[in-house]
């Protein structure tokens, strides 16, 4: 495990748990990051106030990599402008693209996401697009310069788990970029499942933010993600899904 | 008294748009009968993960009142799923109380003898500076409804000043045409709220005796015109207690629902005002909308549209507000003054629109949220 690094845009990380920061109390962020062992934390730029009251940036430990997101953007153009603003205010080169023009389900607009990825990758950003898991789109994002792909497991905040499992598996099989399952993961067992499947990392926010004990839930996710990763690296054993294994082989009649 | 005009007829300067949504909302209200729902309907509604319009109707019905605790519990779960423990803070700024409407329940109405005033650009700036000092980053600009005394350009200038001090600028002013909204949006405003007051056109006619506001269909189409003009979000409200509040709440929800289906990117917000006493008329009081009914309405909005922002007014008392933000409301005002000029060094120039019940300042509301385990959020929006 020691040499098992998550590499995004040339940067190495030991943790495979990306923590969201948007839905819980600022004074719990530090404890959550520590208990999660997270090295990357997402941040909605629209929340990063420059005023003097409760600036979220003041609560994020310094050794953690900021992953600002473009939430609030409804098209590629707005996402690009938010990304540039994030860089200007000192949030670094990482950018998670979220382009959403559906206020009900918050599903990403894949087409606009590709356009924004292309522009921002050219400007030197480390682009991590949030997307609906579609193989063709994933390929286009890769070709546009994405540093990872972040397919959704289920709608944001739904805690429904990996509803898009079969499609995420396809991305993991076909795309040579870190596939990071983002959105919809409601409990540690689901995070573990994503990692067993071969996801490079898991991103979670609501599941932790709505827990009774936030730091403790952060730790539970950390352990689940590590367990899932370990299982993936160990090579998953055979799982019998249908019927039992026959004791007298069907092909036993064949002559040697 | 002079002859009252036809309240269903647009005035010449009023833009007319596709009436489909307006007609559907009116029809939905007419067909809604809160008394036809039974306990079984309420249980079915509660069992659905996504609430249908019929479920929404059931949740608003008298049959749902005995289930209020269960409804509130579900509402809380939905609120936390969509908003975590974030609660947005803002304050309204009244920049003018001149009004050409005669709405018999409103303190600003043109026949009410109150001190009228309007802030000039310098005074607006002073007020905004004082508000910004409290840490707030969202402001709601309000006027009485007088296009003569507070024209579109005046409101646009106020928005431009607001942009300097705030990240989020909302408007609660008279309804405009879509090209005017486009202009105001360019000046820096992004959110438009217009209270329909009541969706019962007959009742509406008896309450709004004169002025532009008298034209019922034009007001009902405001949110759609605002979105056509490029606004990002729109707010909906019925002033509960004017007419059958259950029918009005149902119409309000359906209005938002239909707008969101047609404009899926639109951010949807609800306000939940009840009638309050006004200057020179202290007999106005909410009749049948008591706190349990109000909570029922708020929770029904939440369950029907889990992603919508819900604002809790200073018309309600501290106890109610502090509790309802833990269940369903996601936006709370603080440091509220509903008169003209009361924030900065400006002397108070004009009288209030209504009496408020929660006079806490920004810090007090902030601290109360934190004490209840909630995270006050000053801005959740970036103007790009």
Interface residues (C-beta under 8 A of the other chain):
Chain A: X22 X23 X24 X25 X26 X44 X45 X46 X47 X49 X51 X52 X53 X54 X72 X73 X74 X78 X81 X82 X85 X101 X102 X103 X104 X106 X157 X158 X159 X205 X206 X209 X210
Chain B: X80 X81 X82 X83 X84 X85 X86 X135 X137 X167 X232 X260 X264 X265 X266 X267 X268 X305 X307 X366 X370 X373 X374 X375 X376 X377 X378 X379 X380 X381 X382 X384
